[in-house]
Amino acid sequence: MNILRNLWLRLIAPIDGPLMLMTALLALVALGMMASASPERIPNQLMNLLVALTVMRVMAQIPPQRLMHFALPVYLIGIFLLVGVALFGDISKGARRWLNLGFMRIQPSELMKIAMPLILAWFFQKHETMPRLRDYAVATLLLLIPLALIARQPDLGTAILVLAAGFYVIFFAGLPWKVLIGLAVSALAAAPLAWGLLHDYQRNRILTLIDPEKDPLGKGFHIIQSTIAIGSGGIFGKGWGLGSQAQLEFLPERHTDFIFAVFSEEIGLIGNLALLILYALLITRGLMISAYAATLFGRLLAGAITMIFFTYAFVNMGMVSGILPVVGVPLPFISYGGTALVTLCIGIGILMSIHKNRMLVQK
């Protein structure tokens, strides 16, 4: 009995049932779509999934109090690696995003998706009693430093996700509405200046969003083919493996950024609604865990991680359906790729840890 009890405590108890169920269902959808869009990648994706789930389980066993001790070191390591990318990073497709360590290549910007909510939740935990405007200013500075380094690479998709992760923590920490409205007005006023700071390809993506038909065989090809795929799926879809846009290779990046278009064409509106419900349940569960967290650190971290899942899904579906510019954000848990999947499962593991330790009171 003691052996079974110890096995339960070590292997099963840290796993939150609802989160695990929704993650597993999304993984099954991913494998099904991968079998249709790019079947030769299934073995690699299965390996990615195995690694991601292993990391998730490890993270689920780390108490939030210990995560707090890792927040500052992880953030500083991330900044150090981002500086290394700026100085010595490998250039691929016109962007400097990867750092070659000799035995492996890493993308440090991915680390900041977790390091950012960690450091800001840690910071506000340290200033739990009535945060002042100065505290919000320091938190904003902590956010802007890695954001500038990532935007410089350039990597607009990751920059948006890191910005969102930091903003959610600052917002949940009690950012006054007056300040929030002031920031929004300032951002709108600075938009013309920001336009001049964008790279040519970034400006082209925005212009293409407004009028993709201006260059239908060039810059507008992605959006046009994607919207055709989504619309042609109808209510019930064309059937698994029967989507003409995907199977005839009209859809670019059909196994990564544009896999939602493959899903929409083959499964249809009914499938889209089911997928949205699944994401909504995942987000609802995450927000519930945030609401019942034992500490401010846990509440802020769980809330930010949960809203990052929303941001992933919203941005990907928005760009694939032609209402947002194409910025290279994957569909969470479904797009092919190991790095993003591991990052997302780290977030799931942290949520499980916070839920498991929800009755602990920090002294």
C-alpha positions as CSV (number, residue, x, y, z in Angstrom):
1,M,0.0,0.0,0.0
2,N,2.8,2.4,0.8
3,I,4.4,1.7,-2.5
4,L,1.2,2.5,-4.3
5,R,0.7,5.6,-2.3
6,N,4.2,6.8,-3.1
7,L,3.7,6.1,-6.8
8,W,0.4,8.0,-6.7
9,L,2.0,11.0,-5.0
10,R,5.0,11.1,-7.4
11,L,3.4,10.3,-10.7
12,I,-0.3,11.0,-10.7
13,A,-1.1,13.5,-7.9
14,P,0.7,16.5,-9.5
15,I,-1.4,16.0,-12.7
16,D,-4.5,18.1,-12.9
17,G,-7.2,16.0,-14.6
18,P,-9.1,18.7,-16.6
19,L,-5.9,20.3,-17.8
20,M,-4.4,17.0,-18.8
21,L,-7.6,16.0,-20.6
22,M,-7.8,19.2,-22.6
23,T,-4.1,19.1,-23.4
24,A,-4.4,15.4,-24.6
25,L,-7.4,16.2,-26.8
26,L,-5.5,19.1,-28.4
27,A,-2.6,16.8,-29.0
28,L,-4.8,14.2,-30.6
29,V,-6.2,17.0,-32.9
30,A,-2.6,18.0,-33.7
31,L,-1.6,14.4,-34.7
32,G,-4.8,14.0,-36.8
33,M,-4.1,17.2,-38.7
34,M,-0.4,16.4,-39.1
35,A,-1.4,13.0,-40.6
36,S,-3.4,14.9,-43.2
37,A,-1.1,18.0,-43.8
38,S,2.3,16.5,-43.4
39,P,2.3,12.8,-42.5
40,E,6.1,12.4,-42.7
41,R,6.5,14.7,-39.7
42,I,4.4,12.6,-37.3
43,P,7.4,10.7,-35.8
44,N,9.2,13.9,-35.0
45,Q,6.0,15.4,-33.6
46,L,5.5,12.3,-31.4
47,M,9.0,12.8,-30.1
48,N,8.3,16.5,-29.5
49,L,5.1,15.6,-27.6
50,L,6.9,13.0,-25.4
51,V,9.6,15.6,-24.5
52,A,6.9,18.3,-23.8
53,L,4.8,16.0,-21.6
54,T,7.9,15.0,-19.7
55,V,8.8,18.6,-19.0
56,M,5.2,19.3,-18.1
57,R,5.2,16.6,-15.4
58,V,8.5,17.9,-14.0
59,M,7.2,21.4,-13.8
60,A,4.0,20.2,-12.1
61,Q,6.2,18.9,-9.3
62,I,8.0,22.1,-8.6
63,P,6.2,24.2,-5.9
64,P,5.4,27.8,-6.7
65,Q,7.6,28.9,-3.7
66,R,10.6,27.3,-5.4
67,L,9.6,28.8,-8.8
68,M,10.0,32.2,-7.2
69,H,13.6,31.5,-6.4
70,F,14.2,30.7,-10.1
71,A,12.5,33.8,-11.4
72,L,15.4,36.2,-11.3
73,P,18.2,33.8,-12.4
74,V,16.0,32.6,-15.4
75,Y,15.3,36.2,-16.4
76,L,19.0,37.2,-16.2
77,I,20.1,34.1,-18.1
78,G,17.5,35.0,-20.8
79,I,18.8,38.5,-21.1
80,F,22.4,37.3,-21.3
81,L,21.4,34.8,-24.1
82,L,19.5,37.5,-26.0
83,V,22.6,39.7,-25.9
84,G,24.6,36.8,-27.1
85,V,22.1,36.4,-30.1
86,A,22.5,40.1,-30.9
87,L,26.4,39.8,-30.9
88,F,27.0,36.2,-32.2
89,G,23.7,34.8,-33.3
90,D,23.2,32.8,-36.5
91,I,21.4,34.6,-39.3
92,S,18.7,32.7,-41.1
93,K,16.1,34.1,-43.6
94,G,17.3,37.6,-42.8
95,A,16.8,37.3,-39.0
96,R,19.3,36.7,-36.2
97,R,17.3,34.6,-33.7
98,W,19.4,31.5,-33.0
99,L,22.5,31.0,-30.8
100,N,24.9,28.2,-31.7
101,L,26.3,26.7,-28.5
102,G,28.4,24.2,-30.5
103,F,26.5,21.1,-29.4
104,M,23.1,22.6,-30.1
105,R,21.3,25.7,-31.4
106,I,18.8,27.5,-29.1
107,Q,16.3,30.3,-29.6
108,P,16.6,32.3,-26.4
109,S,13.5,34.4,-27.2
110,E,11.4,31.3,-26.4
111,L,12.7,31.3,-22.9
112,M,11.4,34.8,-22.3
113,K,7.8,33.6,-22.8
114,I,8.1,31.9,-19.4
115,A,10.8,34.1,-17.9
116,M,8.8,37.3,-18.3
117,P,5.6,36.3,-16.3
118,L,7.9,34.7,-13.8
119,I,10.0,37.7,-13.1
120,L,7.1,40.2,-13.0
121,A,5.0,37.9,-10.8
122,W,8.0,37.6,-8.5
123,F,8.5,41.4,-8.5
124,F,4.9,42.2,-7.6
125,Q,5.0,39.5,-4.9
126,K,7.9,41.4,-3.4
127,H,5.8,44.6,-3.6
128,E,2.5,43.1,-2.6
129,T,1.2,45.9,-0.4
130,M,-0.2,48.6,-2.5
131,P,2.1,48.8,-5.6
132,R,3.0,52.4,-6.5
133,L,3.4,53.9,-9.9
134,R,7.1,53.6,-9.5
135,D,6.7,49.8,-9.1
136,Y,4.7,49.7,-12.4
137,A,7.4,51.8,-14.1
138,V,10.1,49.3,-12.9
139,A,8.0,46.4,-14.1
140,T,7.6,48.1,-17.5
141,L,11.4,48.5,-17.7
142,L,11.9,44.8,-16.9
143,L,9.5,44.1,-19.8
144,L,11.0,46.5,-22.3
145,I,14.6,45.3,-22.1
146,P,14.0,41.8,-23.5
147,L,11.3,43.1,-25.8
148,A,13.7,45.5,-27.5
149,L,16.3,42.7,-27.9
150,I,13.7,40.4,-29.5
151,A,12.2,43.1,-31.7
152,R,15.8,43.9,-32.9
153,Q,16.3,40.3,-34.2
154,P,13.6,40.9,-35.7
155,D,11.0,38.4,-34.4
156,L,7.6,40.2,-34.3
157,G,5.6,37.1,-33.4
158,T,7.6,36.3,-30.3
159,A,7.8,39.9,-29.4
160,I,4.0,40.1,-29.3
161,L,3.8,37.1,-27.1
162,V,6.4,38.3,-24.7
163,L,4.8,41.7,-24.6
164,A,1.4,40.1,-23.9
165,A,2.8,37.9,-21.1
166,G,4.3,40.9,-19.4
167,F,1.3,43.1,-19.9
168,Y,-1.1,40.5,-18.4
169,V,1.0,40.3,-15.2
170,I,1.1,44.1,-14.9
171,F,-2.6,44.4,-15.6
172,F,-3.6,41.7,-13.1
173,A,-1.4,43.3,-10.5
174,G,-3.8,46.2,-10.4
175,L,-2.6,48.7,-13.0
176,P,-5.0,51.7,-12.7
177,W,-7.4,52.2,-15.5
178,K,-6.3,55.8,-15.9
179,V,-2.8,54.7,-16.6
180,L,-4.0,52.0,-19.0
181,I,-6.2,54.5,-20.9
182,G,-3.2,56.9,-21.0
183,L,-0.9,54.2,-22.4
184,A,-3.5,53.3,-25.0
185,V,-3.9,56.9,-26.2
186,S,-0.1,57.4,-26.2
187,A,0.3,54.2,-28.3
188,L,-2.2,55.5,-30.9
189,A,-0.4,58.8,-31.0
190,A,2.9,57.1,-31.5
191,A,1.6,54.9,-34.3
192,P,2.9,57.1,-37.1
193,L,6.4,57.1,-35.5
194,A,6.3,53.3,-35.0
195,W,5.4,52.8,-38.7
196,G,8.8,54.4,-39.6
197,L,10.6,52.0,-37.2
198,L,9.2,48.9,-38.7
199,H,11.2,46.8,-41.1
200,D,10.2,46.7,-44.8
201,Y,8.8,43.2,-44.6
202,Q,6.7,44.2,-41.5
203,R,5.2,47.2,-43.3
204,N,4.5,44.9,-46.3
205,R,2.6,42.5,-44.1
206,I,0.3,45.2,-42.8
207,L,-0.3,46.6,-46.3
208,T,-0.9,43.1,-47.6
209,L,-3.5,42.6,-44.8
210,I,-5.4,45.7,-46.0
211,D,-5.3,44.7,-49.7
212,P,-4.0,41.2,-50.4
213,E,-5.3,41.3,-54.0
214,K,-2.6,43.9,-54.8
215,D,0.0,41.1,-55.1
216,P,-2.0,37.9,-55.2
217,L,0.9,35.7,-56.4
218,G,3.4,37.3,-54.1
219,K,3.0,38.9,-50.7
220,G,-0.8,38.3,-50.7
221,F,-0.6,34.6,-51.6
222,H,-0.6,33.3,-48.0
223,I,-3.7,35.2,-46.9
224,I,-5.7,34.6,-50.1
225,Q,-5.1,30.8,-50.1
226,S,-5.8,30.6,-46.4
227,T,-9.1,32.4,-46.6
228,I,-10.1,30.3,-49.6
229,A,-9.4,27.2,-47.5
230,I,-11.4,28.4,-44.5
231,G,-14.4,29.4,-46.6
232,S,-14.4,26.3,-48.8
233,G,-14.7,24.1,-45.8
234,G,-18.3,25.1,-45.2
235,I,-20.2,23.9,-42.2
236,F,-19.1,20.2,-42.2
237,G,-15.8,20.4,-44.1
238,K,-14.6,18.4,-47.1
239,G,-13.4,15.5,-45.0
240,W,-10.1,14.5,-43.4
241,G,-7.4,14.4,-46.0
242,L,-9.7,15.8,-48.7
243,G,-8.9,19.5,-48.5
244,S,-7.8,20.7,-52.0
245,Q,-5.8,23.7,-50.7
246,A,-3.7,21.6,-48.4
247,Q,-3.4,18.4,-50.4
248,L,-2.5,20.3,-53.6
249,E,0.0,22.4,-51.7
250,F,-1.6,25.8,-52.3
251,L,-1.3,26.5,-48.6
252,P,2.1,27.5,-47.5
253,E,3.4,26.4,-44.0
254,R,0.3,24.1,-43.8
255,H,1.8,22.1,-40.9
256,T,2.8,25.1,-38.8
257,D,1.4,28.6,-38.9
258,F,-1.4,27.8,-41.3
259,I,-2.6,24.4,-39.9
260,F,-5.8,26.1,-38.8
261,A,-6.7,26.7,-42.4
262,V,-6.2,22.9,-43.1
263,F,-8.4,22.1,-40.1
264,S,-11.1,24.5,-41.3
265,E,-11.2,23.2,-44.8
266,E,-11.3,19.5,-43.8
267,I,-13.4,19.7,-40.6
268,G,-15.5,22.8,-41.3
269,L,-17.3,25.2,-39.1
270,I,-18.5,22.5,-36.7
271,G,-14.9,21.5,-36.1
272,N,-13.9,25.1,-35.6
273,L,-16.6,25.6,-32.9
274,A,-15.5,22.4,-31.2
275,L,-11.9,23.6,-31.2
276,L,-12.9,27.0,-29.8
277,I,-14.9,25.3,-27.0
278,L,-11.8,23.2,-26.2
279,Y,-9.6,26.3,-26.0
280,A,-12.3,28.1,-23.9
281,L,-12.4,25.3,-21.4
282,L,-8.6,25.3,-21.2
283,I,-8.6,29.1,-20.5
284,T,-11.5,28.8,-18.1
285,R,-9.7,26.1,-16.1
286,G,-6.5,28.2,-16.0
287,L,-8.4,31.3,-14.7
288,M,-10.0,29.2,-12.0
289,I,-6.6,28.0,-10.9
290,S,-5.4,31.6,-10.9
291,A,-8.4,32.7,-8.8
292,Y,-7.8,30.0,-6.1
293,A,-4.0,30.4,-6.0
294,A,-2.5,30.7,-2.5
295,T,-0.2,33.7,-3.2
296,L,-0.2,36.8,-5.3
297,F,2.8,35.3,-7.2
298,G,0.7,32.2,-8.1
299,R,-2.4,34.3,-9.1
300,L,-0.4,36.6,-11.4
301,L,1.7,33.8,-12.9
302,A,-1.3,31.5,-13.5
303,G,-3.4,34.4,-14.9
304,A,-0.6,35.5,-17.3
305,I,0.1,32.0,-18.5
306,T,-3.5,31.3,-19.2
307,M,-4.0,34.5,-21.1
308,I,-0.9,33.6,-23.2
309,F,-2.8,30.5,-24.4
310,F,-5.6,32.9,-25.5
311,T,-3.1,35.2,-27.2
312,Y,-1.5,32.3,-29.1
313,A,-4.9,31.1,-30.4
314,F,-6.4,34.5,-31.1
315,V,-3.3,35.8,-33.1
316,N,-2.9,32.6,-35.1
317,M,-6.6,32.3,-36.0
318,G,-6.7,36.0,-36.7
319,M,-3.8,36.0,-39.1
320,V,-4.9,32.8,-40.8
321,S,-8.4,34.2,-41.4
322,G,-7.1,37.5,-42.7
323,I,-8.0,39.9,-39.8
324,L,-4.5,40.2,-38.4
325,P,-1.1,40.5,-40.2
326,V,0.9,37.3,-40.6
327,V,3.4,37.3,-37.7
328,G,4.5,33.7,-37.4
329,V,2.6,32.7,-34.2
330,P,1.7,28.9,-34.1
331,L,-1.7,27.5,-33.1
332,P,-1.2,26.3,-29.5
333,F,-0.6,22.6,-29.1
334,I,-1.6,21.9,-32.7
335,S,1.1,23.5,-35.0
336,Y,4.1,21.4,-35.7
337,G,7.3,22.2,-33.8
338,G,9.1,21.3,-30.6
339,T,10.1,24.6,-29.0
340,A,6.7,26.1,-28.9
341,L,5.1,22.9,-27.7
342,V,7.6,22.5,-24.9
343,T,7.1,26.2,-23.9
344,L,3.3,25.6,-23.8
345,C,3.6,22.4,-21.7
346,I,5.9,24.2,-19.3
347,G,3.0,26.6,-18.8
348,I,0.5,23.8,-18.3
349,G,2.9,22.2,-15.7
350,I,3.2,25.5,-13.8
351,L,-0.6,25.7,-13.7
352,M,-0.8,22.2,-12.3
353,S,1.8,23.1,-9.7
354,I,-0.1,26.2,-8.6
355,H,-3.3,24.2,-8.4
356,K,-1.7,21.4,-6.4
357,N,-0.3,23.9,-3.9
358,R,-3.4,26.1,-3.8
359,M,-4.0,25.5,0.0
360,L,-0.4,26.4,1.0
361,V,-0.1,29.8,2.7
362,Q,3.2,31.6,2.3
363,K,4.7,32.6,5.6
